[in-house]
């Protein structure tokens, strides 16, 4: 069982930056892929960015060049540095971890981009 706790969401103006963090349970190691998804009301949850334990990344086209995903494998933590934020980035952002073939999710953190 993997528990994920996100932090760092909030209100930011268009063009601003925000950093999300997600920490996995202290007793979990060697998580394969960790990353971020987001969801808005009435829409399916969508990929934002993921990173494998080996450092391979995958980004949604809509965030390429603006968002950077990174990991601290020693702390089982994943980060999402978001820059040049747009109103359409407004969503609940969920942390995801793939561990021993299972998918685990955090409870989500709300990011609102508005002036």
CORPEFEN-V330685 format. One record per backbone hydrogen bond with DSSP energy under -0.5 kcal/mol. CO is the residue of the C=O (numbers start at 1). NH is the residue of the N-H. E is the energy in kcal/mol with one decimal. If there is no record, write none. Layout:
co=CO nh=NH e=E
co=CO nh=NH e=E
This chain:
co=3 nh=25 e=-1.1
co=5 nh=23 e=-2.1
co=7 nh=21 e=-2.7
co=10 nh=112 e=-2.8
co=12 nh=114 e=-2.0
co=13 nh=16 e=-2.3
co=15 nh=84 e=-0.6
co=16 nh=85 e=-2.2
co=18 nh=82 e=-3.3
co=20 nh=80 e=-2.2
co=21 nh=7 e=-2.2
co=22 nh=78 e=-2.4
co=23 nh=5 e=-2.0
co=25 nh=28 e=-1.9
co=32 nh=53 e=-0.7
co=33 nh=98 e=-3.0
co=34 nh=51 e=-2.8
co=35 nh=96 e=-2.5
co=36 nh=48 e=-2.5
co=36 nh=49 e=-1.7
co=37 nh=94 e=-3.1
co=38 nh=46 e=-3.1
co=39 nh=92 e=-2.5
co=40 nh=43 e=-2.2
co=46 nh=38 e=-2.4
co=48 nh=60 e=-2.5
co=49 nh=36 e=-3.5
co=50 nh=58 e=-2.0
co=51 nh=34 e=-2.4
co=52 nh=55 e=-1.6
co=56 nh=52 e=-2.6
co=58 nh=50 e=-2.2
co=60 nh=63 e=-1.7
co=60 nh=64 e=-1.0
co=61 nh=64 e=-0.5
co=63 nh=66 e=-2.4
co=63 nh=67 e=-2.3
co=66 nh=83 e=-1.6
co=68 nh=81 e=-3.0
co=70 nh=79 e=-3.0
co=71 nh=73 e=-0.5
co=72 nh=75 e=-1.1
co=72 nh=76 e=-0.6
co=72 nh=77 e=-1.8
co=73 nh=76 e=-0.7
co=76 nh=24 e=-2.2
co=77 nh=72 e=-2.6
co=78 nh=22 e=-1.8
co=79 nh=70 e=-1.7
co=80 nh=20 e=-2.6
co=80 nh=82 e=-0.7
co=81 nh=68 e=-2.3
co=81 nh=83 e=-0.5
co=82 nh=18 e=-2.4
co=85 nh=15 e=-3.3
co=86 nh=89 e=-2.3
co=87 nh=90 e=-1.8
co=91 nh=93 e=-0.6
co=91 nh=111 e=-2.9
co=92 nh=39 e=-1.9
co=93 nh=109 e=-2.1
co=94 nh=37 e=-2.5
co=95 nh=106 e=-2.0
co=96 nh=35 e=-2.2
co=97 nh=99 e=-0.6
co=97 nh=104 e=-2.4
co=98 nh=32 e=-1.6
co=98 nh=33 e=-0.6
co=99 nh=102 e=-2.1
co=102 nh=99 e=-2.6
co=104 nh=97 e=-2.1
co=109 nh=93 e=-3.1
co=110 nh=10 e=-1.0
co=111 nh=91 e=-2.0
co=111 nh=113 e=-0.5
co=112 nh=12 e=-2.7
co=112 nh=114 e=-0.7
